Amino acid sequence: MECSFIVNISFTKLMDSPSSSLWFLLLFFIISLNVLTAEAFTGTYGVNYGRVADNLPPPESVVTLLKAAKIKNIRIYDTNPEVLKAFSKSGIEIVVCVPNEILKDLSLGEDRAMNWIKDNVQPYLPGTSIRGISIGNEVLGTLGVDFWEVLLPAAKNVYSALDRLDLTRVVQVQSPHSEAVFANSFPPSSCNFRDDVLPFMKPLLQFFSEIGSPFFINAYPFLAYKSDPEHINLRYALFQSNPGIYDTKTKLHYDNMFDAQVDAAYAALEKAGFSKMEVIVSETGWASKGDDNEAGANLKNARTYNYNLKKKLAKKKGTPFRPKIPVKAYVFALFNENLKFGPTSERNFGLFKADGSISYDIGFTGLVPSSAFSSLLSFKEIGSSYLLVLTSCAAALLLNL
């Protein structure tokens, strides 16, 4: 309404103005209004709320936990009604996900996307702050080519449906990628997209550039270190004091792997012709437990990584290659997830344990003070009023982001 008022006032004044340059300014302004899209990230710190588990606290208690921790951004991997209802009027901004298995269906027509949005997104607005829709997860470079082919059509159909519902200024369309989309990433300036991925990635980037969406990358120094512990300095991966690396092409020094991974994505984007696109880390984290062959997966390293990452993001600074763009990241994950497949590390990325207690101390306070306490009193038996009082009192002790 305010924008319309400004346009009307400006138009009236311009009608009386002899300057044609002002007409062009007005035209540019009106066009700009039509391409504005939602900003899906408040601040610089967010968390992925995965729920592949059978022992997690109810979503209402999760809201209490996030509010106490002052976490304002979360990502979920579906559109679970119980979660979306629980987050109504919480003020916490959510990115929901179109599951990979329905991408093909949504790619077939805008009407399919419209039906999905009307069933899974629109009913919860505006009470629940759904600020983004992730089109699949780690599709390019990992799943089969038949999925690669439908990613862009699905994204376009979802955006078109949102546009018809006048929701593109509320809900951002995005898609996170794994580092499998890159041919190489060391040093950062050498990074480029894989030859087989580029024909699918470039049109996708062009579309996201047109609608103002960032590039989302899942960046895990943990996975890089685990794959080559003999040649990667653990302190470099954990944001600790170390000699770092020097990129001879850009003449930039990196004292941590996280920044290097983000700048590798920027380098790949620049080579593909999208140097102005922002990079946001959609997943990053460190496992607190792992198998014998999973180097670095332990409680001490997980705490060190996540504590230092949280402190870094709170500074709202950029990377060596993009110093003026504050780094934003979603940590993986909110809870340990006991039903995830794969190595032990997959089930131990949580900042919190399933009973609501902290996995390790990085400045957050859990729904229960300790695992010892939770062994005496089941989480489900704790009343929501008690939890609210407990966490509200504890919130004063939290480290502000």
C-alpha positions in Angstrom: 0.0 0.0 0.0 2.8 2.4 0.9 4.6 1.7 -2.4 1.4 2.3 -4.4 0.9 5.6 -2.5 4.4 6.7 -3.4 3.9 5.8 -7.0 0.7 7.8 -7.2 2.2 10.9 -5.7 5.2 10.7 -7.9 3.1 10.2 -11.0 1.0 13.2 -10.2 4.1 15.4 -9.8 5.7 14.0 -13.0 2.6 14.8 -15.0 3.4 18.5 -14.3 7.1 18.1 -14.9 8.7 18.8 -18.3 11.7 16.6 -17.6 11.6 13.4 -19.6 14.4 11.9 -17.5 12.0 11.8 -14.6 9.7 9.6 -16.7 12.4 7.1 -17.2 13.2 7.1 -13.5 9.5 6.4 -12.7 9.4 3.6 -15.3 12.5 2.1 -13.8 11.0 2.3 -10.3 7.8 0.6 -11.4 9.7 -2.2 -13.2 11.8 -2.7 -10.1 8.7 -3.1 -8.0 7.6 -5.9 -10.2 10.8 -8.0 -9.8 11.2 -7.6 -6.1 11.3 -11.0 -4.3 11.3 -12.0 -0.7 14.4 -12.0 1.5 14.3 -15.4 3.2 17.0 -14.8 5.9 17.0 -12.5 8.9 20.4 -11.9 10.3 23.2 -14.3 9.6 22.5 -17.5 11.6 20.0 -20.2 11.0 19.4 -23.9 11.8 18.2 -26.9 9.8 15.3 -28.6 11.7 15.6 -32.2 10.5 13.2 -34.7 11.9 14.3 -38.1 10.7 13.8 -39.5 14.2 11.2 -41.1 16.5 12.1 -39.4 19.7 12.1 -35.7 19.1 10.3 -33.1 21.2 6.9 -31.8 19.8 7.1 -28.8 17.5 5.5 -26.5 20.1 8.4 -27.2 22.4 10.9 -26.7 19.5 9.4 -23.2 19.1 10.1 -22.5 22.8 13.7 -23.8 22.4 14.4 -21.7 19.3 12.9 -18.5 20.9 15.1 -19.0 24.0 18.1 -19.5 21.7 17.2 -16.4 19.7 17.3 -18.4 16.5 15.1 -16.7 13.9 15.7 -18.8 10.8 15.1 -22.5 10.2 14.8 -24.8 7.2 12.7 -28.0 7.2 12.8 -30.7 4.6 9.0 -30.9 3.9 5.8 -29.1 4.7 4.7 -31.0 7.8 1.4 -29.5 8.9 2.1 -30.1 12.6 5.3 -28.1 12.3 3.8 -25.3 10.3 0.9 -24.9 12.7 3.2 -24.9 15.7 5.3 -22.1 14.3 2.3 -19.8 13.7 2.8 -16.3 15.2 6.2 -17.4 16.5 8.1 -14.8 14.4 10.5 -17.5 13.3 11.1 -17.6 9.6 10.9 -20.9 7.8 12.1 -22.3 4.5 10.0 -25.3 3.5 11.0 -27.9 0.9 9.5 -29.5 -2.2 10.7 -33.2 -1.8 12.9 -34.5 -4.6 10.4 -37.3 -5.3 7.7 -34.9 -6.5 9.8 -32.6 -8.6 8.9 -34.5 -11.8 5.2 -34.0 -11.1 5.6 -30.3 -10.4 7.6 -29.9 -13.6 4.7 -31.0 -15.7 2.6 -27.9 -15.3 1.9 -24.7 -13.3 -1.4 -26.2 -12.2 0.4 -29.0 -10.4 2.6 -26.4 -8.6 -0.5 -24.3 -7.8 -2.2 -27.2 -6.2 0.8 -28.1 -4.2 1.2 -24.5 -2.9 -2.5 -24.2 -2.1 -2.3 -27.5 -0.1 1.1 -27.0 1.6 2.0 -23.3 1.8 -0.9 -20.8 1.4 -3.1 -22.2 4.2 -0.5 -21.4 6.8 0.2 -17.8 5.6 0.5 -15.2 7.0 0.4 -16.6 10.5 3.4 -18.9 9.9 6.3 -17.0 8.4 7.1 -19.2 5.4 9.7 -17.1 3.7 11.2 -19.6 1.2 10.5 -22.8 -0.8 13.4 -25.0 -1.5 13.0 -26.8 -4.8 14.4 -30.2 -3.9 17.7 -30.8 -2.1 21.1 -31.5 -3.6 19.6 -32.5 -6.9 22.3 -31.5 -9.4 25.4 -33.6 -9.3 24.0 -36.3 -7.0 20.7 -37.6 -8.3 20.1 -39.0 -11.8 19.9 -36.9 -14.9 16.2 -37.4 -15.1 16.0 -35.3 -11.9 18.4 -32.7 -13.2 16.1 -32.2 -16.2 13.0 -31.4 -14.1 14.6 -29.1 -11.5 14.3 -25.9 -13.5 10.8 -26.5 -14.9 9.6 -27.3 -11.3 11.2 -24.1 -10.0 9.6 -22.0 -12.7 6.2 -23.5 -12.2 6.4 -23.0 -8.4 7.5 -19.3 -8.9 4.7 -18.7 -11.5 2.1 -20.1 -9.2 3.4 -17.9 -6.3 3.3 -15.0 -8.7 -0.3 -15.6 -9.6 -1.1 -15.7 -5.9 0.8 -12.5 -5.3 3.2 -14.2 -3.0 6.6 -13.7 -4.7 7.4 -10.8 -2.4 6.7 -13.0 0.6 8.1 -16.4 -0.4 11.5 -16.8 -2.1 12.1 -19.7 -4.5 15.5 -21.3 -4.0 17.4 -24.6 -4.4 20.4 -25.9 -2.3 23.3 -27.8 -3.9 26.0 -30.0 -2.6 29.7 -29.5 -3.5 29.2 -32.4 -5.9 28.3 -29.7 -8.5 31.9 -28.5 -8.6 34.7 -30.0 -10.6 37.3 -28.8 -8.1 37.4 -26.3 -5.3 41.1 -25.9 -4.3 42.4 -23.3 -4.3 39.1 -21.3 -4.2 39.8 -19.3 -7.3 40.1 -22.5 -9.4 36.6 -23.7 -8.6 34.2 -24.2 -11.5 31.1 -26.3 -12.2 31.3 -29.8 -13.5 31.1 -30.0 -17.3 28.1 -32.4 -17.1 26.3 -30.2 -14.5 26.9 -26.8 -16.2 24.3 -27.2 -19.0 21.6 -27.7 -16.2 23.1 -25.3 -13.7 23.5 -22.3 -16.0 19.8 -22.0 -17.0 18.9 -22.5 -13.3 21.2 -19.7 -12.3 19.9 -17.4 -15.0 16.3 -18.0 -13.7 17.4 -17.3 -10.1 19.3 -14.2 -11.2 16.1 -12.9 -12.8 14.0 -13.4 -9.7 16.6 -12.3 -7.2 17.4 -15.6 -5.5 20.8 -16.4 -4.0 22.9 -19.4 -4.7 22.6 -22.0 -1.8 25.5 -24.4 -1.1 25.9 -27.1 1.5 29.4 -26.6 2.8 31.0 -29.0 5.2 34.6 -28.7 6.3 34.0 -31.8 8.4 33.4 -33.9 5.2 36.5 -32.5 3.6 38.6 -33.2 6.6 37.1 -36.7 7.1 38.0 -37.6 3.5 41.7 -36.5 3.8 42.8 -36.0 7.4 46.5 -36.6 6.5 46.7 -33.5 4.2 44.1 -31.1 5.8 45.0 -29.2 9.0 42.3 -29.8 11.6 42.8 -26.4 13.0 42.2 -24.9 9.6 38.8 -26.8 9.4 37.8 -25.7 13.0 38.5 -21.9 12.7 41.5 -22.2 15.0 44.9 -20.5 14.7 46.8 -22.1 11.8 49.1 -21.0 8.9 46.1 -21.1 6.5 46.4 -21.2 2.7 47.3 -18.7 0.1 45.5 -18.4 -3.3 48.2 -17.3 -5.7 45.7 -16.2 -8.4 43.6 -13.8 -6.2 46.5 -13.2 -3.7 44.1 -13.9 -0.9 44.9 -15.6 2.4 42.4 -18.0 4.0 42.7 -18.9 7.7 39.7 -21.3 7.7 38.2 -23.8 5.3 34.6 -22.5 5.6 35.5 -19.1 4.0 37.4 -21.0 1.3 34.4 -23.1 0.5 32.1 -20.1 0.2 34.6 -18.3 -2.0 35.0 -21.3 -4.2 31.3 -21.1 -4.9 31.7 -17.4 -5.7 34.5 -18.2 -8.1 32.4 -20.8 -9.9 29.5 -18.4 -10.2 31.8 -15.7 -11.6 33.1 -18.1 -14.3 29.5 -19.0 -15.2 28.6 -15.4 -15.6 26.9 -14.7 -12.3 29.4 -12.6 -10.4 26.7 -10.6 -8.6 24.8 -13.5 -7.1 25.0 -13.9 -3.3 26.1 -17.2 -1.8 24.3 -18.5 1.3 25.3 -21.7 3.1 22.2 -23.8 3.4 23.9 -26.5 5.5 27.1 -26.7 7.5 28.0 -28.6 10.7 30.2 -31.1 12.5 29.4 -34.5 13.8 29.9 -35.1 17.5 30.2 -38.8 17.1 31.3 -41.2 14.3 32.6 -44.5 13.2 36.3 -45.5 13.7 37.0 -44.5 10.1 35.4 -41.0 10.4 38.3 -38.8 11.3 37.5 -35.8 13.5 33.9 -36.9 14.5 33.9 -36.2 18.2 32.3 -34.0 20.8 35.2 -31.6 21.2 35.6 -30.9 17.5 31.8 -30.5 17.0 31.7 -27.9 19.9 34.8 -26.1 18.6 33.4 -25.8 15.0 29.9 -24.7 15.9 31.1 -22.3 18.6 33.6 -20.6 16.3 31.1 -20.6 13.4 28.5 -19.0 15.6 30.9 -16.4 16.8 32.1 -15.7 13.2 28.6 -15.3 11.8 27.7 -12.9 14.7 30.4 -10.5 13.3 28.4 -10.1 10.1 31.5 -9.9 7.9 32.2 -11.3 4.5 34.8 -13.6 3.0 38.2 -12.6 1.6 36.8 -12.7 -2.0 33.5 -10.9 -1.1 34.3 -8.9 2.0 31.3 -6.6 1.7 28.7 -9.4 1.7 28.0 -10.8 5.2 28.2 -14.6 5.3 24.9 -16.3 6.2 24.6 -19.9 7.1 22.2 -22.5 8.4 23.7 -25.0 10.8 23.0 -28.7 10.4 21.2 -29.7 12.5 18.9 -28.8 15.4 18.7 -32.3 16.8 20.5 -35.6 16.6 18.3 -37.8 14.3 18.3 -41.5 15.3 16.6 -42.9 12.2 19.0 -41.5 9.5 20.8 -44.0 7.3 24.5 -44.1 6.7 27.5 -43.9 9.0 27.2 -43.0 12.7 28.1 -39.4 12.0 24.8 -38.9 10.1 22.9 -39.4 13.4 25.0 -37.1 15.4 25.0 -33.6 13.9 22.6 -32.1 16.4 23.2 -29.0 18.5 20.6 -30.6 20.8 19.8 -34.1 21.9 16.4 -35.7 21.4 15.5 -35.0 25.1 15.9 -31.3 24.5 19.2 -30.9 26.3 22.3 -29.4 24.7 24.7 -31.8 22.9 27.5 -29.4 24.0 27.8 -25.8 25.2 28.1 -23.1 22.5 25.9 -20.6 24.4 22.5 -22.1 24.0 20.3 -23.5 26.8 18.3 -26.6 26.3 14.7 -27.4 27.2 16.1 -29.5 30.1 19.3 -28.6 31.9 21.1 -31.9 31.4 20.9 -35.5 30.3 21.0 -36.5 33.9 17.9 -34.5 34.6 16.1 -36.0 31.5 16.9 -39.5 32.8 14.8 -38.7 35.8 11.9 -37.0 34.0 10.8 -37.9 30.6 10.7 -35.0 28.1 7.1 -35.7 27.2 6.1 -35.6 30.8 7.4 -32.0 31.2 4.6 -29.5 31.0 4.8 -26.7 28.3 4.3 -24.1 31.0 7.3 -25.4 33.0 9.4 -25.5 29.8 8.5 -21.9 28.9 9.5 -20.7 32.4 12.7 -22.7 32.4 13.8 -21.5 29.0 12.7 -18.0 29.4 14.7 -17.6 32.5 17.7 -19.3 30.9 17.4 -17.1 27.8 19.0 -14.2 29.7 22.2 -16.2 29.9 22.4 -16.9 26.2 25.0 -15.4 23.9 23.4 -13.0 21.6 24.0 -13.4 17.9 
